[in-house]
């Protein structure tokens, strides 16, 4: 133990000199550029997030399709050929247009309903899909862009913290020499993760609060934890973005994708007027796994790109 203590003391006496080599002071230009594009990413993400959050909890009631002009008329209907109405919550028997779903959390029908997102606390509709998909892909790109310039610094600091924890008598006594360190937090990976976190506390105590004034240059556990959370969030957003992009490519919403797995069938009512001025009604059902709103990959993406940015949420709804 005396050998470890001596080695540990030697390590700590060289920390002030070593950190200048491991983490050289960032230049003013680096700090300015890094801060500028970090602010740009955060403001963009905030703008997209607020646009999704502020979707009004109001029902936009379009006219019934039967109130339109007579003649050839196609509309989504029930299996008996009638219109579908919603009697849930505050809808009060209003007509449910195609691709409309009653959200039980918002207690309102959403035209073009895709899913209710718990992360924004609101519904994501097809009219907001451009903002939603942009947010999902901007987040991982922002995380990579912000972590990459400081990755080597974080890696070197975490290696120094792990080494300091391994040779510190106090850290050995409370963690490394304990049998439960092999089983806590997922086994051996958790053992090294907790040991590294303890190493940051050890470094902080040995440095006696004497820091260089830069949160990136000095070892900070909060910076490492923030970066780790950012990586997890980026992976989650990227995976969700890929799945959402695949549904846009197929001309499906998330709800329609889930319904297709249960062989849910959509009925289309086709009204035509023959030469004798008699209206003929034909009810057709889509085949299993058929996507009635799929216009082809190219047209689906053109329709997606035609969606407006930041739709005015203050327009008057009928």
Phi, psi and omega in degrees: 000326179296325179295315180297320180296317179296317179294321179295316180298321178295321179297316184288329177290339179262002183296316183298321179284323184291325184291337175290328180279316183290315183237081180299148181301130179291147180284164179294325178295319178298314181298319181294314181293316181298316180294323183293310183283338172294317178295321179296316178297314183295320179292321177296314179297318180296318180296316178295319181296314181295326178295325178284326183289326189271019173299123186294144178274062184225151180267120176271101189267097178285164179293153177295146180296335179285350178272357182277190180293150180281168181119212179292122186216124179244134177203157179284137186217182175276176181294339178271355180097359180270170177282155178261130180239154181250127179246017181270147173053230183267009182288328173057046174074024179285157179292140176258105179296169177304143178063029178255142180219143178275117178277120182289336180280319177273345180058046179203152176280136179246122175286129183072036183296132174253301176192163173265118185267118179290339183284333176253354178065031183203172178278147171253118180253171182296330178290341179257006186295329180294315178294319182295313181292324177297318178298319182295326182270335178288324182301307178296325178295319178295318180298313179296319182292329182275330183272326185304314182296336183246011183297315181297324178294314180296322180294317180293321179293319179293324176295319177295320179294319178296316179296318180296323179292323182294328185259358181274128181299320181295316179294323177296320183291325184265346183222299191295327181272359181270141182292328183288349179294340179278344184245342183286143174056048172089017176087214183307320177299321177292328178299315181286326179294315179292321178299322177293319178298319176297324178299325176296319177295322178296315178299319181296321180289324181285331178282349176056036177073005180276101184243165184271357176093358179245124184293335179278323186288320181274151178294118177231122178296327181297324179293317179295317180295319178298318178296320179295316177297322178297320179295315179297317178296321179296319178295317179297315181294320180295316180296317179293324178294321179296317179295320179294318179297324178296322179287325174297319179299327182267358180070034181236150168268169179298319179296318178294325177296318179291323179292326181295331178290338180259015180058037177289133185250137177259133181255134180243126179262124182245116178255128176228149178252120182278186183293339179267013179063031177253130181280124179252127182250128178237131180253122181239144179244142178288153179285159177304136180068005176281142181251102186292340182255012178277115180261009186101150187303313183297313181292325177299317180287326175295319177295323178294316181291339179281351179295140182285155174274140172048067180301138181295112182279354184258009178293154182282125181264145178284000000 
